Amino acid sequence: MPEFITDEQFDHFFGDGFSCEAWRLESRRGYASDREDAAYQQWVRGEDPAVDPGRPWCRNISAQVAVGKAIRRVRIADEPIAEGQAYLLATGWANVLAGEDIRHLTRAAADELGLPMRDFWLFDSATVLELHFDQQDNYLGTELIEDPAAVAEACRIRDLAWPRAVVRAEFAARVLSGA
């Protein structure tokens, strides 16, 4: 079992813990924490989930982007898109509005590139925070990884995924059109 960092250590990385870029790979079909949220339940019922663009995550994105930092992520999506992935696609506009660059890559394209099905953050091409989940998509904790070989592998994954991923709005339009 990996050694997990504290929530405070995790949060530090999204403020003073990086100077240029925070990059995320999301590979799961859904997250238990999303499914437990009231906004998710609203969305499942076909109601507007009333995503708060002023929530702490979005305020922090705006603050980091305002000082020249980049926050980017690639979300791997199934075809047809899984419910949890569709929820994140539908609500990701608030993160994008705050300044986060979210892109999507189909699972088939990710497989062709040989991308692993992992969830992690990469900070300044120097530090990896590997997110661990159980089989039911429950978050277990985050492992801090600074091993040069592991960091180089995360950079390789980013460099493969990022240029091939589709901007969120374009991907959403494709999903909605059935293309």
C-alpha positions as CSV (number, residue, x, y, z in Angstrom):
1,M,0.0,0.0,0.0
2,P,1.5,3.4,-1.0
3,E,2.0,6.1,1.6
4,F,-0.6,8.8,1.1
5,I,0.0,12.5,1.7
6,T,-2.4,14.6,3.8
7,D,-5.2,16.8,2.4
8,E,-3.2,19.9,3.4
9,Q,-0.1,18.7,1.5
10,F,-2.3,17.9,-1.5
11,D,-3.9,21.4,-1.4
12,H,-0.5,23.1,-1.1
13,F,0.4,21.8,-4.6
14,F,-2.4,23.9,-6.1
15,G,-1.1,27.2,-4.7
16,D,2.5,27.7,-3.9
17,G,3.4,24.1,-4.8
18,F,3.9,24.8,-8.5
19,S,5.3,27.7,-10.5
20,C,4.3,27.0,-14.2
21,E,2.0,24.1,-14.9
22,A,-0.3,21.7,-13.2
23,W,-1.4,18.9,-15.6
24,R,-3.9,16.1,-14.9
25,L,-4.8,12.8,-16.6
26,E,-8.2,11.5,-15.7
27,S,-8.9,8.0,-16.9
28,R,-11.8,6.7,-14.8
29,R,-15.4,6.2,-16.1
30,G,-16.7,8.0,-13.0
31,Y,-16.0,9.0,-9.4
32,A,-17.9,8.0,-6.3
33,S,-17.5,11.4,-4.9
34,D,-19.4,12.9,-7.9
35,R,-22.2,10.4,-7.7
36,E,-22.7,11.3,-4.0
37,D,-23.0,15.0,-4.8
38,A,-26.4,16.7,-5.0
39,A,-25.5,18.4,-8.3
40,Y,-24.9,14.9,-9.8
41,Q,-28.3,13.7,-8.7
42,Q,-29.9,16.8,-10.2
43,W,-28.1,16.2,-13.5
44,V,-29.1,12.5,-13.6
45,R,-32.8,13.7,-13.2
46,G,-32.3,16.0,-16.2
47,E,-32.2,19.1,-14.1
48,D,-29.6,21.9,-14.3
49,P,-26.9,20.9,-11.7
50,A,-26.4,24.5,-10.8
51,V,-22.6,24.3,-10.9
52,D,-21.1,27.1,-8.8
53,P,-18.4,28.9,-10.9
54,G,-17.4,30.7,-7.7
55,R,-16.6,27.6,-5.7
56,P,-13.2,27.4,-4.1
57,W,-11.6,25.2,-6.9
58,C,-12.6,27.7,-9.6
59,R,-11.5,30.7,-7.5
60,N,-8.1,29.1,-7.1
61,I,-7.9,28.3,-10.8
62,S,-8.6,32.0,-11.6
63,A,-6.0,33.1,-9.1
64,Q,-3.3,30.8,-10.4
65,V,-4.0,31.6,-14.0
66,A,-4.0,35.4,-13.2
67,V,-0.3,35.1,-12.1
68,G,0.7,33.2,-15.3
69,K,0.3,29.6,-14.2
70,A,-1.4,27.0,-16.4
71,I,-3.9,24.3,-15.1
72,R,-4.6,21.7,-17.7
73,R,-6.2,18.3,-17.9
74,V,-7.0,15.5,-20.3
75,R,-10.1,13.5,-19.6
76,I,-10.3,10.1,-21.3
77,A,-13.8,9.3,-22.5
78,D,-15.5,6.1,-23.6
79,E,-17.6,5.8,-26.7
80,P,-20.4,5.9,-25.9
81,I,-19.5,8.2,-23.1
82,A,-20.0,6.8,-19.6
83,E,-22.4,8.5,-17.3
84,G,-19.7,9.9,-14.9
85,Q,-17.7,11.2,-17.9
86,A,-20.8,12.8,-19.4
87,Y,-21.5,14.6,-16.0
88,L,-17.9,16.0,-16.0
89,L,-18.3,17.1,-19.6
90,A,-21.6,18.8,-18.8
91,T,-20.2,20.6,-15.7
92,G,-16.7,21.3,-16.9
93,W,-17.6,24.7,-18.3
94,A,-17.2,26.3,-14.9
95,N,-13.6,25.1,-14.7
96,V,-12.9,26.4,-18.2
97,L,-14.5,29.7,-17.4
98,A,-12.1,30.0,-14.4
99,G,-9.2,29.4,-16.8
100,E,-8.5,25.7,-16.7
101,D,-7.8,24.1,-20.1
102,I,-9.8,20.9,-20.2
103,R,-9.4,18.5,-23.2
104,H,-10.8,15.1,-24.0
105,L,-9.4,12.1,-25.6
106,T,-11.3,9.0,-26.6
107,R,-10.4,5.8,-24.8
108,A,-9.7,4.2,-28.2
109,A,-7.2,7.0,-29.0
110,A,-5.7,6.7,-25.6
111,D,-5.3,2.9,-26.1
112,E,-3.6,3.5,-29.5
113,L,-1.2,5.9,-27.8
114,G,-0.5,3.3,-25.1
115,L,-1.6,5.6,-22.4
116,P,-2.1,3.9,-19.0
117,M,-5.4,4.1,-17.2
118,R,-4.1,6.2,-14.2
119,D,-5.2,9.4,-12.6
120,F,-2.5,11.8,-11.6
121,W,-1.4,15.4,-11.4
122,L,2.0,16.5,-12.8
123,F,3.5,19.7,-11.4
124,D,6.1,21.6,-13.3
125,S,7.4,18.4,-14.9
126,A,9.0,17.6,-11.6
127,T,6.4,16.1,-9.2
128,V,3.6,13.6,-9.6
129,L,0.6,13.2,-7.4
130,E,-0.8,9.8,-8.1
131,L,-4.5,9.5,-7.1
132,H,-5.6,6.1,-5.9
133,F,-9.2,4.7,-6.1
134,D,-10.8,1.4,-5.3
135,Q,-12.9,-0.7,-7.7
136,Q,-16.1,1.3,-6.8
137,D,-14.3,4.6,-7.8
138,N,-13.9,5.7,-4.1
139,Y,-10.9,8.0,-3.6
140,L,-8.4,6.3,-1.3
141,G,-5.6,8.9,-1.2
142,T,-2.8,10.5,-3.1
143,E,0.8,9.4,-3.3
144,L,3.6,11.9,-3.8
145,I,6.1,10.7,-6.4
146,E,9.4,12.5,-7.2
147,D,11.4,9.6,-8.6
148,P,13.0,10.9,-11.8
149,A,12.0,7.9,-13.9
150,A,8.4,8.0,-12.7
151,V,8.2,11.8,-13.4
152,A,9.8,11.3,-16.8
153,E,7.1,8.7,-17.6
154,A,4.3,11.2,-16.5
155,C,5.9,13.8,-18.8
156,R,5.9,11.3,-21.6
157,I,2.2,10.6,-21.0
158,R,1.4,14.3,-21.0
159,D,3.4,14.9,-24.2
160,L,1.5,12.1,-26.0
161,A,-2.0,13.0,-24.7
162,W,-2.1,16.8,-24.7
163,P,-1.6,17.5,-28.4
164,R,-4.0,14.9,-29.5
165,A,-6.8,15.8,-27.0
166,V,-9.8,17.8,-28.1
167,V,-10.8,21.1,-26.5
168,R,-13.8,20.6,-24.1
169,A,-16.3,22.6,-26.1
170,E,-15.5,20.9,-29.4
171,F,-15.7,17.5,-27.7
172,A,-19.0,18.3,-26.1
173,A,-20.4,19.3,-29.5
174,R,-19.3,16.0,-30.9
175,V,-20.9,14.0,-28.1
176,L,-24.2,16.0,-28.3
177,S,-24.3,15.5,-32.1
178,G,-23.5,11.8,-31.9
179,A,-20.5,12.3,-34.2
